[in-house]
Amino acid sequence: MVTTPEHDARIAKMTFSSVYPHYVTKVESKGRTIEELHQVMEWLTGFDTKKLQELIDEKVTFKTFFERAELNPKATLITGLICGYRIEEIETPLTRQARYLDKLIDELAKGKKMEKILRQ
């Protein structure tokens, strides 16, 4: 699936710190915890809680966030629709990686078991 250059540029320039509070609100409103959110993020990116906070404080863009991440090899198992896009068909790597994160957080908020979210 081809995304528009404008869409890809918007994601690349967005700061992680501007979106992170929305992730927290989404999962907490559904009865999940920040610790679970961080577990999911660490599984995908390799960033522990301390490193996530450093990236928030540094106000890194999603481009920088994913450049520094060590993406989990099982990330390619994340499939399905998110924000109107079929993840496995997104051609732009950064946009696909951002949608991986969105999908995992969505699954967490929907109450999926952690083993399924972490593709175990």
C-alpha positions in Angstrom: 0.0 0.0 0.0 1.4 3.3 -1.0 1.1 6.2 1.4 1.4 9.7 0.3 4.7 11.6 0.7 2.8 14.2 2.8 1.5 11.4 5.1 5.0 9.9 5.5 6.6 13.3 6.1 4.0 14.2 8.8 4.8 11.0 10.7 8.6 11.5 10.4 8.3 15.0 11.8 5.9 14.2 14.6 7.6 14.1 18.0 7.3 11.0 20.1 6.7 13.2 23.2 3.6 14.7 21.6 2.0 11.3 21.0 3.1 9.4 24.1 0.5 11.0 26.5 -2.2 9.8 24.1 -0.8 6.3 24.3 -0.9 6.5 28.1 -4.5 7.8 28.1 -5.7 5.2 25.7 -4.4 2.2 27.6 -5.2 3.5 31.1 -8.8 4.4 30.0 -9.2 0.7 29.1 -7.8 -0.6 32.4 -4.2 -1.3 31.3 -1.1 0.1 32.9 1.8 2.2 32.0 4.0 -0.7 32.8 2.2 -2.8 30.2 2.5 0.0 27.7 6.3 0.2 28.3 6.6 -3.6 28.1 5.0 -3.5 24.6 7.2 -0.6 23.5 10.3 -2.3 24.8 9.4 -5.5 23.0 9.0 -3.6 19.7 11.9 -1.0 20.0 14.3 -2.3 22.7 13.8 0.9 24.7 13.4 0.4 28.4 11.4 2.9 30.6 14.5 5.0 31.3 15.4 5.3 27.6 11.8 6.1 26.7 11.9 9.0 29.2 15.1 10.2 27.7 13.6 10.2 24.2 10.6 12.1 25.5 12.8 14.7 27.3 14.9 15.0 24.1 11.7 15.6 22.1 12.8 13.3 19.3 10.8 12.9 16.1 9.4 9.5 15.1 12.1 9.4 12.4 14.8 9.6 15.1 12.9 7.4 17.5 12.8 4.5 15.0 16.4 5.2 13.7 17.6 4.5 17.2 15.3 1.6 17.9 16.4 -2.0 17.5 13.1 -3.4 16.0 12.1 -6.8 17.2 12.6 -9.4 14.4 9.0 -10.6 15.1 7.6 -7.1 14.3 6.8 -8.4 10.8 4.2 -10.6 12.4 2.2 -7.5 13.2 -0.5 -7.4 10.6 -4.0 -6.0 10.1 -5.7 -2.7 9.7 -4.8 0.4 11.6 -5.8 4.0 10.8 -7.3 2.7 7.5 -4.0 1.1 6.3 -3.2 -2.6 6.1 0.2 -2.6 7.9 1.8 -5.4 6.0 1.2 -3.5 2.7 2.7 -0.1 3.8 5.8 0.4 1.7 7.5 3.2 3.6 9.5 1.6 6.4 9.1 4.5 8.9 5.4 4.7 8.4 5.1 0.9 8.7 7.1 1.0 12.0 5.0 3.7 13.4 1.9 1.7 12.5 3.4 -1.4 14.2 3.5 0.7 17.4 0.0 2.0 16.9 -1.3 -1.6 16.3 0.4 -3.0 19.5 -1.0 -0.2 21.6 -4.5 -0.7 20.1 -4.3 -4.4 20.9 -3.2 -3.6 24.5 -6.1 -1.2 24.9 -8.6 -3.8 23.5 -7.6 -6.2 26.2 -5.6 -8.8 24.3 -3.3 -11.0 26.3 0.3 -9.9 26.5 1.5 -13.2 24.9 -0.5 -12.5 21.8 0.5 -8.9 21.6 4.2 -9.8 21.9 3.7 -12.5 19.3 4.9 -15.4 21.5 
